[in-house]
Amino acid sequence: MVCSNLLYAVIGGAYAEKGMPFRGALLVASGATSFAYHSSGEQFASTADQVAAMAAFLATAPLLRHVSPAVAATEVVLVTAALYFKYVVQSPSPKGEGYWAPHCAWHLLVAMGQALCVAALPYSELCEL
């Protein structure tokens, strides 16, 4: 999980570099709260992790109208796969068998989707959409 949280920080930096610091900050916050949750296991950290992840997703989703249809379709596939691993395959308990591999897939698919989105966006005309 730590590696994907570092990826979120790097991808958040890419959003900031493309003129979207708010989206970048949300992604960095998502990685930080995820790290806090996976390090501590505290319920408060779990809630913060979920809120930050949803905020980052909701801030990114509208950007899909600015990418090619092929990229948007790929994003839909990545999101669908991530949700499948998170809510269908993954065990509900972090201590349960069948939790870590699907949860890792969830983190990596989300990072791939965010990276693809920021890579597909043009620079200046998107400043703080």
Helices and strands as residue ranges (DSSP letters): H 2-17, H 21-40, H 43-60, G 61-66, H 69-84, I 85-89, H 100-120, G 124-126
